[in-house]
Amino acid sequence: MDVEAVKQERSTPPMRLSAAVLIGALLAGAIGGIGASQLAEGLIGTDADVQSQPPLIILSVADALMAGHDARQIRAMAERLADGGFLVLDGQAVLAAPAELYLPLGEGTGR
């Protein structure tokens, strides 16, 4: 037997030990990641923050006027929505919002 082959054979860890260490490290990382995300969610409290915010609706006064509503109707509509628990914003004051937040008032309205 060659001396160099024996030294090389002794210096490499068994394949099963390497695989076990790798699998253990993967499991520990996954468990640690799940635990860290749960801890972060508890500390930040995103669920409570989302629940405390009122629902939002964007009322475009310009679109309402073009659809034939007058100022009193628009104001009454906004007040009814606010009384119902909505936060009502004018479309002119909103730079960007998802299309489903816009209140459709006439043909072609809603973004």
C-alpha positions in Angstrom: 0.0 0.0 0.0 1.2 3.5 -0.9 1.9 5.8 2.1 0.5 8.9 0.3 -2.8 7.0 -0.5 -3.1 6.0 3.2 -2.5 9.7 4.3 -5.1 11.0 1.9 -7.6 8.3 2.9 -7.2 9.3 6.6 -7.4 13.0 6.0 -10.9 13.0 4.3 -13.9 12.6 6.5 -16.3 9.8 5.7 -19.0 10.6 3.2 -21.9 9.9 5.6 -20.5 12.3 8.2 -20.2 15.1 5.6 -23.8 14.5 4.4 -25.1 14.4 8.0 -23.4 17.7 8.8 -24.7 19.3 5.6 -28.3 18.1 6.3 -28.0 19.3 9.9 -26.8 22.7 8.8 -29.7 23.0 6.4 -32.3 22.1 9.0 -30.8 24.4 11.6 -30.9 27.2 9.0 -34.5 26.6 8.1 -35.6 26.4 11.7 -33.6 29.5 12.6 -35.1 31.4 9.7 -38.7 30.5 10.7 -38.0 31.4 14.3 -36.5 34.8 13.3 -39.4 35.6 11.1 -41.9 34.8 13.9 -39.9 36.9 16.3 -39.7 39.8 13.9 -43.4 39.7 13.2 -44.1 39.7 17.0 -41.8 42.7 17.5 -42.9 44.7 14.6 -46.6 43.9 15.0 -47.6 44.3 11.4 -50.9 42.5 11.9 -52.0 45.0 14.6 -50.9 47.9 12.4 -52.9 46.7 9.4 -56.0 46.1 11.5 -55.9 49.6 13.1 -55.9 51.4 9.7 -59.2 52.3 8.2 -60.1 51.0 4.7 -59.1 53.5 2.0 -61.1 54.7 -1.0 -60.1 57.3 -3.6 -62.9 59.5 -4.8 -61.9 61.5 -7.9 -63.8 64.7 -7.8 -62.9 65.5 -11.3 -64.3 62.2 -12.6 -67.4 62.6 -10.5 -68.1 66.1 -12.0 -67.5 64.7 -15.5 -70.0 61.9 -14.7 -72.7 64.5 -13.9 -72.6 64.7 -10.1 -72.7 68.1 -8.5 -70.5 69.3 -5.6 -73.2 68.6 -3.0 -73.7 65.0 -4.2 -69.9 64.4 -4.1 -69.6 65.9 -0.6 -72.6 63.8 0.6 -71.0 60.7 -0.9 -67.7 61.3 0.7 -69.4 61.9 4.1 -71.4 58.7 3.9 -68.2 56.8 3.1 -66.4 58.4 6.0 -69.3 57.7 8.3 -69.1 54.0 7.2 -65.4 53.9 8.4 -63.6 54.7 5.1 -60.7 57.1 4.7 -61.7 59.1 1.6 -59.0 60.8 -0.4 -59.4 63.0 -3.5 -57.9 61.5 -6.6 -56.0 64.8 -7.3 -54.1 64.3 -4.1 -53.0 60.7 -4.8 -49.9 60.2 -6.9 -50.3 56.4 -7.3 -52.7 53.8 -6.1 -54.0 50.4 -7.1 -57.0 50.6 -9.5 -59.3 48.8 -7.1 -59.1 51.6 -4.6 -60.7 54.1 -7.0 -64.4 54.6 -6.7 -66.0 54.1 -10.1 -68.3 57.0 -10.9 -68.9 56.9 -14.6 -67.8 55.5 -17.9 -64.0 55.2 -18.2 -63.4 56.2 -14.6 -61.1 54.3 -12.3 -57.5 54.0 -13.2 
